[in-house]
Amino acid sequence: MLKTFPIGGVHPPENKLTAGSKIQKLDIPATVAIPISQHIGAPATVSVNKGDSVKAGQVIATSKGFVSVNIHSSVSGKVNKVDTLIDTSGYKQTAIFIDTQGDEWLETIDRTDELKTEIKLSSEEIIKKCQESGIVGLGGATFPSHVKLTVPAGKKCDVLIINGVECEPYLTSDHRLMLEHGKEVLVGISILMKALKVNRALIGIENNKSDAIEHLKTLAASFQGIEIWPLKVKYPQGAEKQLIKALTNREVPSGRLPIDVNTVVHNIGTAFAVYEAVQKNKPLFERVVTITGKSLPKPGNYIVRIGTPVNKLIEAAGGLPENTGKIISGGPMMGKALINTDVPVVKGTSGIILVPQDEAGRSESQVCIRCAKCIAVCPMGLEPYLLMSLSQKDLFEKAEKERITDCMECGSCSYTCPAGRPLLDFIRLGKSTVIRMSRERVVK
Amino acid sequence: MSSTVIITVACLSLIAFLAAVILYFVAQKFKVFEDPRIDDVQAILPAANCGGCGFAGCRNLAEALVKAETFEGLTCPVGGASVMDQVAKILGKEPPVVEPKVAVLRCNGSPEFRARTSIYEGVPDCRIAHNLFQGETDCSYGCFGLGDCVRACAFEAIYISTETGLPVISDEKCVSCGACVKACPRKLIELRKKAKKDRKIYVACSNCDKGGPARRACKVACIACLKCQKVCEFDAIKIENNLAYIDATKCTFCRKCVTECPTGSILEINFPPRKPKVEVQAETVNA
């Protein structure tokens, strides 16, 4: 019997079209636009001027405060301007535009493919390196990794959990990383274990990636304390709290963090980025992105420099199909439709999905038929139908009592609703209002 | 048989009498005195319960009015001066000076002026769209046209025009309760002082971007060029955050700023058509 989380969950069609495509390098674009806010927390401060020459890996915006990371240039060339552009948030954000010249990296970066297994840095040095190298959670939430690695006083971590679930349909970037860079990922996990001072790490992988499970199992034999756990295929298995419950049977209480149950969760992509930062001295300026879609001629997985416009990625995958209805950044369940194709790839872009017109539309919203399917599928045990109507009627205090902030916006309720009601849209509205309200209360 | 009926009637009468006596004393003990004027005032108020006065309903305003020493800060925006005069008469106080107000939309970005750059197919709700993205055009300040204000209005004073896609506010129906002001997530609706013949001059734009991006996003955007501020003789125009604002209490409706504005973002409404300028012909000057 495979492990999984106990309540809720859905089974959307997997559509992992690119599971067999090797990771390729995407050509460096002529210009990149690197937003200064690619992580949760304070945006970085721009530290270059127009006309400056930069090399790949050079810091172009420095972190501001603890919950913030450095931003690095992903190409070598000249800074063209610091201006605004629409990024994945849907709003204009400050970004640094760089015209590419050649491909020169900082001399300190080790560009060889040689595997380095010996970890020389101490725990504190690793955490510092993560912030300097701009490492954030690459699963999509983009929470600065060094914050998670810094265990607050009075709390302890006894097990590291690595998220290799990739439960979102279509996406295969973590899957390919495990297959092609398994050793590097495992070294990265060992580094994270050293930083957290734990001797046990559990990698959770959904059972539809049997090749990755087998591959990592053989590799992990030579690493101490790393266990591979196949998990049942169920969305959202990759959600932090659900993964902890499945692997350790510990339940994160409402409004608390994984560290409160002595665990820390990191993503496969993050482990790989940590390996590159610590062992190869390479800051986070490129990542694996899945570009996929049913009508796309050549879907695939690419290593993409941060700041590359999405249209370059679409070009490499064979061009925009005519029947495209929506271009989604992230997974189809939790991702967000893009406003245009000039939007740059950022640290949190795990995939770009081109959804055909006939699948992109919404069904007409009808009245709630009280079937309670949304309650049955909610992995957090909430009542989505109730949260929706409370948000609709501006009853935010009641919504707060109904634990609206526990919603992780997985979208299982909207996906399931037979009446096509926009449950998550309103819950998201209510959640953001409640969070704003509670912040104002703290200020007062 | 007859004795049973008599005993029953007697017992019940006794119980009823005792209960009446108890009820009488309890009622005396727990008597709540309520100013009868509250009912009188409430009867005059419009009973719309719109919340425009800041209270939950008309009854609450009536209580506050009766309790209050002066009417400062207490008015019924719906009823206006006539209702407040009647209330003042009942309570024997000075009637307050009620300034009638009217809601205006500070955005004029119809598709004609503001080109579409994307299509929104999500929930037709302004707040959700505002949480999600900057809008279907390049302006991240303008109106979505999804009608949160229309749904908020209890007086059917707002509708979305099919031509411009923007809300239209009826001057006659608007009671300036402020429900739409609260409903708009982009804070585009403003309550302005009502002028004679419903005349209005205001900057129909809320774009705080610099001139260049604002103009590229919308042809009728305020580009903060300062021309209106310079031409205004009454110090009524202020420019803050790259956006001009006309103070309705200082404006004298001279309309100079309207002609000066290079983008046409200042609107003049309900004015008679301007007289065509008498162009002094070169020939006559020469002669």
Interface residues (C-beta under 8 A of the other chain):
Chain A: T84 I86 S89 G90 Y91 K92 K336 I339 N340 A360 G361 R362 S365 P422 D425 F426 R428 L429 S432
Chain B: T117 S118 E121 G122 V123 D125 R127 I128 N131 L132 F133 Q134 S140 P213
